[in-house]
């Protein structure tokens, strides 16, 4: 029983770093995606198109 419990604890300790690395990768991907969206939405053409869609939706 004790050997099984100690092996389980060792397995959890080994995966602790990978969880942190996965969290860092997801956070980095989210920041990159947000930056891409900001750059796309701040361009004049897209901004005008979005404002037109919003104005049209609110006027109905």
N, CA, C and O atoms as a Maestro MAE file, in Angstrom:
{
 s_m_m2io_version
 :::
 2.0.0
}

f_m_ct {
 s_m_title
 :::
 protein
 m_atom[240] {
  # First column is atom index #
  i_m_mmod_type
  r_m_x_coord
  r_m_y_coord
  r_m_z_coord
  i_m_residue_number
  s_m_chain_name
  s_m_pdb_residue_name
  s_m_pdb_atom_name
  i_m_atomic_number
  :::
  1 25 0.828 -1.197 0.000 1 A "UNK " " N  " 7
  2 3 0.000 0.000 0.000 1 A "UNK " " CA " 6
  3 2 0.867 1.254 0.000 1 A "UNK " " C  " 6
  4 15 0.614 2.192 -0.756 1 A "UNK " " O  " 8
  5 25 1.899 1.266 0.859 2 A "UNK " " N  " 7
  6 3 2.765 2.437 0.939 2 A "UNK " " CA " 6
  7 2 3.554 2.637 -0.347 2 A "UNK " " C  " 6
  8 15 3.780 3.775 -0.757 2 A "UNK " " O  " 8
  9 25 3.977 1.550 -0.993 3 A "UNK " " N  " 7
  10 3 4.740 1.695 -2.234 3 A "UNK " " CA " 6
  11 2 3.865 2.269 -3.349 3 A "UNK " " C  " 6
  12 15 4.331 3.066 -4.163 3 A "UNK " " O  " 8
  13 25 2.612 1.864 -3.381 4 A "UNK " " N  " 7
  14 3 1.693 2.407 -4.381 4 A "UNK " " CA " 6
  15 2 1.460 3.893 -4.141 4 A "UNK " " C  " 6
  16 15 1.434 4.680 -5.087 4 A "UNK " " O  " 8
  17 25 1.296 4.270 -2.908 5 A "UNK " " N  " 7
  18 3 1.080 5.671 -2.560 5 A "UNK " " CA " 6
  19 2 2.309 6.511 -2.872 5 A "UNK " " C  " 6
  20 15 2.184 7.634 -3.360 5 A "UNK " " O  " 8
  21 25 3.490 5.981 -2.597 6 A "UNK " " N  " 7
  22 3 4.706 6.739 -2.890 6 A "UNK " " CA " 6
  23 2 4.918 6.873 -4.397 6 A "UNK " " C  " 6
  24 15 5.396 7.911 -4.854 6 A "UNK " " O  " 8
  25 25 4.570 5.841 -5.184 7 A "UNK " " N  " 7
  26 3 4.677 5.946 -6.646 7 A "UNK " " CA " 6
  27 2 3.684 6.965 -7.194 7 A "UNK " " C  " 6
  28 15 3.993 7.693 -8.137 7 A "UNK " " O  " 8
  29 25 2.512 7.016 -6.612 8 A "UNK " " N  " 7
  30 3 1.512 7.999 -7.027 8 A "UNK " " CA " 6
  31 2 1.999 9.415 -6.746 8 A "UNK " " C  " 6
  32 15 1.843 10.303 -7.584 8 A "UNK " " O  " 8
  33 25 2.584 9.629 -5.580 9 A "UNK " " N  " 7
  34 3 3.130 10.952 -5.239 9 A "UNK " " CA " 6
  35 2 4.262 11.338 -6.171 9 A "UNK " " C  " 6
  36 15 4.359 12.496 -6.577 9 A "UNK " " O  " 8
  37 25 5.128 10.379 -6.520 10 A "UNK " " N  " 7
  38 3 6.228 10.669 -7.445 10 A "UNK " " CA " 6
  39 2 5.688 11.067 -8.809 10 A "UNK " " C  " 6
  40 15 6.205 11.990 -9.438 10 A "UNK " " O  " 8
  41 25 4.655 10.381 -9.266 11 A "UNK " " N  " 7
  42 3 4.045 10.716 -10.552 11 A "UNK " " CA " 6
  43 2 3.451 12.110 -10.551 11 A "UNK " " C  " 6
  44 15 3.560 12.838 -11.538 11 A "UNK " " O  " 8
  45 25 2.825 12.484 -9.448 12 A "UNK " " N  " 7
  46 3 2.254 13.828 -9.354 12 A "UNK " " CA " 6
  47 2 3.347 14.883 -9.331 12 A "UNK " " C  " 6
  48 15 3.197 15.940 -9.943 12 A "UNK " " O  " 8
  49 25 4.437 14.614 -8.639 13 A "UNK " " N  " 7
  50 3 5.538 15.571 -8.585 13 A "UNK " " CA " 6
  51 2 6.172 15.759 -9.955 13 A "UNK " " C  " 6
  52 15 6.571 16.871 -10.299 13 A "UNK " " O  " 8
  53 25 6.272 14.691 -10.744 14 A "UNK " " N  " 7
  54 3 6.882 14.780 -12.069 14 A "UNK " " CA " 6
  55 2 6.040 15.617 -13.016 14 A "UNK " " C  " 6
  56 15 6.589 16.297 -13.882 14 A "UNK " " O  " 8
  57 25 4.721 15.585 -12.873 15 A "UNK " " N  " 7
  58 3 3.839 16.314 -13.786 15 A "UNK " " CA " 6
  59 2 3.616 17.756 -13.363 15 A "UNK " " C  " 6
  60 15 2.991 18.516 -14.104 15 A "UNK " " O  " 8
  61 25 4.092 18.147 -12.232 16 A "UNK " " N  " 7
  62 3 3.867 19.504 -11.739 16 A "UNK " " CA " 6
  63 2 4.498 20.541 -12.670 16 A "UNK " " C  " 6
  64 15 3.881 21.570 -12.946 16 A "UNK " " O  " 8
  65 25 5.691 20.294 -13.147 17 A "UNK " " N  " 7
  66 3 6.351 21.228 -14.053 17 A "UNK " " CA " 6
  67 2 5.692 21.297 -15.408 17 A "UNK " " C  " 6
  68 15 5.653 22.363 -16.023 17 A "UNK " " O  " 8
  69 25 5.168 20.169 -15.894 18 A "UNK " " N  " 7
  70 3 4.525 20.177 -17.203 18 A "UNK " " CA " 6
  71 2 3.230 20.971 -17.174 18 A "UNK " " C  " 6
  72 15 2.863 21.592 -18.172 18 A "UNK " " O  " 8
  73 25 2.540 20.960 -16.054 19 A "UNK " " N  " 7
  74 3 1.324 21.758 -15.933 19 A "UNK " " CA " 6
  75 2 1.654 23.241 -16.019 19 A "UNK " " C  " 6
  76 15 0.934 23.999 -16.667 19 A "UNK " " O  " 8
  77 25 2.710 23.651 -15.387 20 A "UNK " " N  " 7
  78 3 3.133 25.048 -15.446 20 A "UNK " " CA " 6
  79 2 3.547 25.430 -16.863 20 A "UNK " " C  " 6
  80 15 3.228 26.522 -17.333 20 A "UNK " " O  " 8
  81 25 4.251 24.538 -17.538 21 A "UNK " " N  " 7
  82 3 4.665 24.810 -18.916 21 A "UNK " " CA " 6
  83 2 3.448 24.906 -19.839 21 A "UNK " " C  " 6
  84 15 3.399 25.773 -20.711 21 A "UNK " " O  " 8
  85 25 2.480 24.032 -19.652 22 A "UNK " " N  " 7
  86 3 1.264 24.091 -20.466 22 A "UNK " " CA " 6
  87 2 0.515 25.390 -20.218 22 A "UNK " " C  " 6
  88 15 0.014 26.007 -21.159 22 A "UNK " " O  " 8
  89 25 0.434 25.810 -18.968 23 A "UNK " " N  " 7
  90 3 -0.232 27.068 -18.639 23 A "UNK " " CA " 6
  91 2 0.487 28.241 -19.304 23 A "UNK " " C  " 6
  92 15 -0.157 29.156 -19.817 23 A "UNK " " O  " 8
  93 25 1.805 28.214 -19.295 24 A "UNK " " N  " 7
  94 3 2.578 29.286 -19.921 24 A "UNK " " CA " 6
  95 2 2.351 29.311 -21.429 24 A "UNK " " C  " 6
  96 15 2.237 30.388 -22.015 24 A "UNK " " O  " 8
  97 25 2.285 28.149 -22.060 25 A "UNK " " N  " 7
  98 3 2.057 28.093 -23.507 25 A "UNK " " CA " 6
  99 2 0.664 28.612 -23.864 25 A "UNK " " C  " 6
  100 15 0.512 29.348 -24.840 25 A "UNK " " O  " 8
  101 25 -0.344 28.241 -23.092 26 A "UNK " " N  " 7
  102 3 -1.703 28.711 -23.354 26 A "UNK " " CA " 6
  103 2 -1.791 30.213 -23.148 26 A "UNK " " C  " 6
  104 15 -2.446 30.907 -23.925 26 A "UNK " " O  " 8
  105 25 -1.141 30.723 -22.110 27 A "UNK " " N  " 7
  106 3 -1.138 32.160 -21.851 27 A "UNK " " CA " 6
  107 2 -0.444 32.907 -22.983 27 A "UNK " " C  " 6
  108 15 -0.931 33.947 -23.427 27 A "UNK " " O  " 8
  109 25 0.674 32.396 -23.449 28 A "UNK " " N  " 7
  110 3 1.395 33.026 -24.556 28 A "UNK " " CA " 6
  111 2 0.551 33.023 -25.832 28 A "UNK " " C  " 6
  112 15 0.525 34.014 -26.562 28 A "UNK " " O  " 8
  113 25 -0.136 31.916 -26.100 29 A "UNK " " N  " 7
  114 3 -0.993 31.844 -27.283 29 A "UNK " " CA " 6
  115 2 -2.149 32.836 -27.180 29 A "UNK " " C  " 6
  116 15 -2.516 33.467 -28.171 29 A "UNK " " O  " 8
  117 25 -2.722 32.975 -25.989 30 A "UNK " " N  " 7
  118 3 -3.826 33.923 -25.799 30 A "UNK " " CA " 6
  119 2 -3.366 35.364 -26.002 30 A "UNK " " C  " 6
  120 15 -4.080 36.171 -26.596 30 A "UNK " " O  " 8
  121 25 -2.184 35.680 -25.511 31 A "UNK " " N  " 7
  122 3 -1.641 37.035 -25.687 31 A "UNK " " CA " 6
  123 2 -1.356 37.305 -27.167 31 A "UNK " " C  " 6
  124 15 -1.631 38.396 -27.667 31 A "UNK " " O  " 8
  125 25 -0.811 36.317 -27.856 32 A "UNK " " N  " 7
  126 3 -0.534 36.484 -29.290 32 A "UNK " " CA " 6
  127 2 -1.831 36.668 -30.069 32 A "UNK " " C  " 6
  128 15 -1.902 37.508 -30.967 32 A "UNK " " O  " 8
  129 25 -2.843 35.902 -29.736 33 A "UNK " " N  " 7
  130 3 -4.132 36.032 -30.410 33 A "UNK " " CA " 6
  131 2 -4.767 37.388 -30.131 33 A "UNK " " C  " 6
  132 15 -5.340 37.999 -31.033 33 A "UNK " " O  " 8
  133 25 -4.672 37.862 -28.897 34 A "UNK " " N  " 7
  134 3 -5.204 39.182 -28.557 34 A "UNK " " CA " 6
  135 2 -4.468 40.274 -29.328 34 A "UNK " " C  " 6
  136 15 -5.091 41.218 -29.813 34 A "UNK " " O  " 8
  137 25 -3.156 40.151 -29.444 35 A "UNK " " N  " 7
  138 3 -2.389 41.128 -30.219 35 A "UNK " " CA " 6
  139 2 -2.790 41.134 -31.681 35 A "UNK " " C  " 6
  140 15 -2.887 42.190 -32.305 35 A "UNK " " O  " 8
  141 25 -3.021 39.948 -32.221 36 A "UNK " " N  " 7
  142 3 -3.461 39.851 -33.616 36 A "UNK " " CA " 6
  143 2 -4.830 40.501 -33.800 36 A "UNK " " C  " 6
  144 15 -5.053 41.225 -34.769 36 A "UNK " " O  " 8
  145 25 -5.742 40.240 -32.869 37 A "UNK " " N  " 7
  146 3 -7.064 40.856 -32.960 37 A "UNK " " CA " 6
  147 2 -6.996 42.375 -32.852 37 A "UNK " " C  " 6
  148 15 -7.700 43.086 -33.568 37 A "UNK " " O  " 8
  149 25 -6.155 42.863 -31.965 38 A "UNK " " N  " 7
  150 3 -6.008 44.320 -31.818 38 A "UNK " " CA " 6
  151 2 -5.487 44.938 -33.099 38 A "UNK " " C  " 6
  152 15 -5.977 45.978 -33.540 38 A "UNK " " O  " 8
  153 25 -4.493 44.298 -33.697 39 A "UNK " " N  " 7
  154 3 -3.930 44.860 -34.931 39 A "UNK " " CA " 6
  155 2 -4.929 44.810 -36.076 39 A "UNK " " C  " 6
  156 15 -4.968 45.724 -36.900 39 A "UNK " " O  " 8
  157 25 -5.735 43.761 -36.140 40 A "UNK " " N  " 7
  158 3 -6.738 43.665 -37.213 40 A "UNK " " CA " 6
  159 2 -7.862 44.668 -36.984 40 A "UNK " " C  " 6
  160 15 -8.272 45.372 -37.907 40 A "UNK " " O  " 8
  161 25 -8.356 44.730 -35.753 41 A "UNK " " N  " 7
  162 3 -9.500 45.595 -35.480 41 A "UNK " " CA " 6
  163 2 -9.152 47.074 -35.480 41 A "UNK " " C  " 6
  164 15 -10.041 47.912 -35.630 41 A "UNK " " O  " 8
  165 25 -7.891 47.410 -35.318 42 A "UNK " " N  " 7
  166 3 -7.523 48.819 -35.320 42 A "UNK " " CA " 6
  167 2 -7.246 49.346 -36.727 42 A "UNK " " C  " 6
  168 15 -7.028 50.546 -36.895 42 A "UNK " " O  " 8
  169 25 -7.249 48.484 -37.734 43 A "UNK " " N  " 7
  170 3 -7.057 48.966 -39.104 43 A "UNK " " CA " 6
  171 2 -8.312 49.714 -39.551 43 A "UNK " " C  " 6
  172 15 -9.420 49.393 -39.121 43 A "UNK " " O  " 8
  173 25 -8.137 50.686 -40.392 44 A "UNK " " N  " 7
  174 3 -9.236 51.568 -40.796 44 A "UNK " " CA " 6
  175 2 -10.370 50.857 -41.503 44 A "UNK " " C  " 6
  176 15 -11.538 51.127 -41.222 44 A "UNK " " O  " 8
  177 25 -10.047 49.950 -42.421 45 A "UNK " " N  " 7
  178 3 -11.082 49.269 -43.195 45 A "UNK " " CA " 6
  179 2 -11.974 48.401 -42.309 45 A "UNK " " C  " 6
  180 15 -13.200 48.451 -42.407 45 A "UNK " " O  " 8
  181 25 -11.354 47.617 -41.457 46 A "UNK " " N  " 7
  182 3 -12.118 46.727 -40.585 46 A "UNK " " CA " 6
  183 2 -12.918 47.533 -39.578 46 A "UNK " " C  " 6
  184 15 -14.064 47.202 -39.275 46 A "UNK " " O  " 8
  185 25 -12.316 48.582 -39.066 47 A "UNK " " N  " 7
  186 3 -13.021 49.422 -38.090 47 A "UNK " " CA " 6
  187 2 -14.268 50.052 -38.712 47 A "UNK " " C  " 6
  188 15 -15.327 50.089 -38.086 47 A "UNK " " O  " 8
  189 25 -14.139 50.546 -39.941 48 A "UNK " " N  " 7
  190 3 -15.296 51.127 -40.635 48 A "UNK " " CA " 6
  191 2 -16.377 50.094 -40.887 48 A "UNK " " C  " 6
  192 15 -17.564 50.381 -40.740 48 A "UNK " " O  " 8
  193 25 -15.964 48.882 -41.270 49 A "UNK " " N  " 7
  194 3 -16.934 47.826 -41.521 49 A "UNK " " CA " 6
  195 2 -17.673 47.449 -40.229 49 A "UNK " " C  " 6
  196 15 -18.890 47.266 -40.238 49 A "UNK " " O  " 8
  197 25 -16.938 47.334 -39.129 50 A "UNK " " N  " 7
  198 3 -17.567 46.995 -37.854 50 A "UNK " " CA " 6
  199 2 -18.508 48.096 -37.383 50 A "UNK " " C  " 6
  200 15 -19.595 47.811 -36.881 50 A "UNK " " O  " 8
  201 25 -18.100 49.341 -37.541 51 A "UNK " " N  " 7
  202 3 -18.972 50.448 -37.140 51 A "UNK " " CA " 6
  203 2 -20.247 50.460 -37.983 51 A "UNK " " C  " 6
  204 15 -21.330 50.756 -37.476 51 A "UNK " " O  " 8
  205 25 -20.115 50.138 -39.268 52 A "UNK " " N  " 7
  206 3 -21.294 50.048 -40.130 52 A "UNK " " CA " 6
  207 2 -22.235 48.946 -39.682 52 A "UNK " " C  " 6
  208 15 -23.451 49.134 -39.663 52 A "UNK " " O  " 8
  209 25 -21.675 47.787 -39.320 53 A "UNK " " N  " 7
  210 3 -22.499 46.680 -38.834 53 A "UNK " " CA " 6
  211 2 -23.203 47.035 -37.527 53 A "UNK " " C  " 6
  212 15 -24.377 46.714 -37.341 53 A "UNK " " O  " 8
  213 25 -22.492 47.690 -36.637 54 A "UNK " " N  " 7
  214 3 -23.082 48.082 -35.348 54 A "UNK " " CA " 6
  215 2 -24.168 49.101 -35.555 54 A "UNK " " C  " 6
  216 15 -25.235 48.999 -34.950 54 A "UNK " " O  " 8
  217 25 -23.921 50.095 -36.408 55 A "UNK " " N  " 7
  218 3 -24.925 51.126 -36.680 55 A "UNK " " CA " 6
  219 2 -26.169 50.508 -37.305 55 A "UNK " " C  " 6
  220 15 -27.290 50.867 -36.947 55 A "UNK " " O  " 8
  221 25 -25.975 49.586 -38.233 56 A "UNK " " N  " 7
  222 3 -27.092 48.929 -38.897 56 A "UNK " " CA " 6
  223 2 -27.890 48.092 -37.898 56 A "UNK " " C  " 6
  224 15 -29.121 48.087 -37.935 56 A "UNK " " O  " 8
  225 25 -27.199 47.391 -37.014 57 A "UNK " " N  " 7
  226 3 -27.872 46.544 -36.020 57 A "UNK " " CA " 6
  227 2 -28.658 47.386 -35.025 57 A "UNK " " C  " 6
  228 15 -29.749 46.994 -34.611 57 A "UNK " " O  " 8
  229 25 -28.122 48.528 -34.639 58 A "UNK " " N  " 7
  230 3 -28.804 49.369 -33.652 58 A "UNK " " CA " 6
  231 2 -29.957 50.156 -34.247 58 A "UNK " " C  " 6
  232 15 -30.854 50.575 -33.515 58 A "UNK " " O  " 8
  233 25 -29.958 50.367 -35.558 59 A "UNK " " N  " 7
  234 3 -31.013 51.145 -36.184 59 A "UNK " " CA " 6
  235 2 -32.262 50.311 -36.461 59 A "UNK " " C  " 6
  236 15 -33.307 50.867 -36.798 59 A "UNK " " O  " 8
  237 25 -32.172 49.005 -36.328 60 A "UNK " " N  " 7
  238 3 -33.351 48.154 -36.594 60 A "UNK " " CA " 6
  239 2 -34.323 48.155 -35.482 60 A "UNK " " C  " 6
  240 15 -35.355 47.490 -35.563 60 A "UNK " " O  " 8
  :::
 }
 m_bond[239] {
  # First column is bond index #
  i_m_from
  i_m_to
  i_m_order
  :::
  1 1 2 1
  2 2 3 1
  3 3 4 2
  4 3 5 1
  5 5 6 1
  6 6 7 1
  7 7 8 2
  8 7 9 1
  9 9 10 1
  10 10 11 1
  11 11 12 2
  12 11 13 1
  13 13 14 1
  14 14 15 1
  15 15 16 2
  16 15 17 1
  17 17 18 1
  18 18 19 1
  19 19 20 2
  20 19 21 1
  21 21 22 1
  22 22 23 1
  23 23 24 2
  24 23 25 1
  25 25 26 1
  26 26 27 1
  27 27 28 2
  28 27 29 1
  29 29 30 1
  30 30 31 1
  31 31 32 2
  32 31 33 1
  33 33 34 1
  34 34 35 1
  35 35 36 2
  36 35 37 1
  37 37 38 1
  38 38 39 1
  39 39 40 2
  40 39 41 1
  41 41 42 1
  42 42 43 1
  43 43 44 2
  44 43 45 1
  45 45 46 1
  46 46 47 1
  47 47 48 2
  48 47 49 1
  49 49 50 1
  50 50 51 1
  51 51 52 2
  52 51 53 1
  53 53 54 1
  54 54 55 1
  55 55 56 2
  56 55 57 1
  57 57 58 1
  58 58 59 1
  59 59 60 2
  60 59 61 1
  61 61 62 1
  62 62 63 1
  63 63 64 2
  64 63 65 1
  65 65 66 1
  66 66 67 1
  67 67 68 2
  68 67 69 1
  69 69 70 1
  70 70 71 1
  71 71 72 2
  72 71 73 1
  73 73 74 1
  74 74 75 1
  75 75 76 2
  76 75 77 1
  77 77 78 1
  78 78 79 1
  79 79 80 2
  80 79 81 1
  81 81 82 1
  82 82 83 1
  83 83 84 2
  84 83 85 1
  85 85 86 1
  86 86 87 1
  87 87 88 2
  88 87 89 1
  89 89 90 1
  90 90 91 1
  91 91 92 2
  92 91 93 1
  93 93 94 1
  94 94 95 1
  95 95 96 2
  96 95 97 1
  97 97 98 1
  98 98 99 1
  99 99 100 2
  100 99 101 1
  101 101 102 1
  102 102 103 1
  103 103 104 2
  104 103 105 1
  105 105 106 1
  106 106 107 1
  107 107 108 2
  108 107 109 1
  109 109 110 1
  110 110 111 1
  111 111 112 2
  112 111 113 1
  113 113 114 1
  114 114 115 1
  115 115 116 2
  116 115 117 1
  117 117 118 1
  118 118 119 1
  119 119 120 2
  120 119 121 1
  121 121 122 1
  122 122 123 1
  123 123 124 2
  124 123 125 1
  125 125 126 1
  126 126 127 1
  127 127 128 2
  128 127 129 1
  129 129 130 1
  130 130 131 1
  131 131 132 2
  132 131 133 1
  133 133 134 1
  134 134 135 1
  135 135 136 2
  136 135 137 1
  137 137 138 1
  138 138 139 1
  139 139 140 2
  140 139 141 1
  141 141 142 1
  142 142 143 1
  143 143 144 2
  144 143 145 1
  145 145 146 1
  146 146 147 1
  147 147 148 2
  148 147 149 1
  149 149 150 1
  150 150 151 1
  151 151 152 2
  152 151 153 1
  153 153 154 1
  154 154 155 1
  155 155 156 2
  156 155 157 1
  157 157 158 1
  158 158 159 1
  159 159 160 2
  160 159 161 1
  161 161 162 1
  162 162 163 1
  163 163 164 2
  164 163 165 1
  165 165 166 1
  166 166 167 1
  167 167 168 2
  168 167 169 1
  169 169 170 1
  170 170 171 1
  171 171 172 2
  172 171 173 1
  173 173 174 1
  174 174 175 1
  175 175 176 2
  176 175 177 1
  177 177 178 1
  178 178 179 1
  179 179 180 2
  180 179 181 1
  181 181 182 1
  182 182 183 1
  183 183 184 2
  184 183 185 1
  185 185 186 1
  186 186 187 1
  187 187 188 2
  188 187 189 1
  189 189 190 1
  190 190 191 1
  191 191 192 2
  192 191 193 1
  193 193 194 1
  194 194 195 1
  195 195 196 2
  196 195 197 1
  197 197 198 1
  198 198 199 1
  199 199 200 2
  200 199 201 1
  201 201 202 1
  202 202 203 1
  203 203 204 2
  204 203 205 1
  205 205 206 1
  206 206 207 1
  207 207 208 2
  208 207 209 1
  209 209 210 1
  210 210 211 1
  211 211 212 2
  212 211 213 1
  213 213 214 1
  214 214 215 1
  215 215 216 2
  216 215 217 1
  217 217 218 1
  218 218 219 1
  219 219 220 2
  220 219 221 1
  221 221 222 1
  222 222 223 1
  223 223 224 2
  224 223 225 1
  225 225 226 1
  226 226 227 1
  227 227 228 2
  228 227 229 1
  229 229 230 1
  230 230 231 1
  231 231 232 2
  232 231 233 1
  233 233 234 1
  234 234 235 1
  235 235 236 2
  236 235 237 1
  237 237 238 1
  238 238 239 1
  239 239 240 2
  :::
 }
}
